[in-house]
């Protein structure tokens, strides 16, 4: 599945166009490698997404074409969440 579609379906990012913009800005990596919106993701991959001052790492548990809002969080597991800031 394409990265931008996974981010939308899993509701990590609400809109696919926004997911594409974030990927094009180089703020997403798959297994430590910078990713494009068209990159393919599969179960077991680790995504690292930078949201402003927050770095979120998630592991993909399940790939689904569509999902209900309540079940979207089952598609991934948050591995770690860290705050970026002036202390680094």
N, C-alpha and C positions, 0 to 999 in steps of 0.2 A: 504494500500500500504506500502511496506517496506520503511524504512527511507532512505536507500542508493538510491533506485530507485527514490523516490520523489525529493531528492536533485539534482539528475542528470536531471530528466525531467523538473524541475522548473528552472534549470540552476543556482541554488545557488552555486553548485559545479559542475564543467564541466564534470568530469568523475566519473563513479560509483565506480571504484576501489579506487579513491582518497577519495570519500565520505565514503567508508568502512573504510579506514585507519584513517580518522579523527574521525569517530565514535568509532573505536577500541581504540583510544588514549584518550577517555573520554572527548572530546571537544564539544560534542553535548548533550543537554538535551531536553526532551519533557515534557512540563508542570512542569519544575523544577526537573524532575527525570532523572538521567544520562541514556543515551540511547545507544543501540547497533545498528549496521547496520541492523540487522534483525527486529528491533522494528517496530511495525505497527503505522502508523500515520493516522489521520482522519481530516476532516474539523473541524476547530475551535481549533485545538491543537496549542500551542505556542512552537516554536523551538528556542533554544538559541545556537548559533554556535560561537565558538571562532576561528577567523582567525588571527593568529599571535597576534598583539597588539590591535585587534578590537573585540568587543563582539557585535554580531548582534542578535536581537530578532525579529522573524517574526511570524505572525499568518497565518495558512493555511486557504485559502479561498475556494480553489477548488482542487479536486484530479482528474487528468487525466492520462491515460496510456501514451499518446504521446501528444506533442504540438509543434506548430511552435515557432521558436525563438522569434518572436515579441509578441506572446501571453503568453510566459512563465512567465513573471512578473505578470500576472493576477492571477496566482495560489496562490500568497501570498501577505501579506501587511507587510511592515517593521514597527514594533512597536517602536523599539528604536535601536540606534546605539551608542555605547560608546567606547571610546578609553581607553585601559588599559595601564598602564605605571608606572613609578617610583613615581608618585605623590600619589599613594594609600598607 
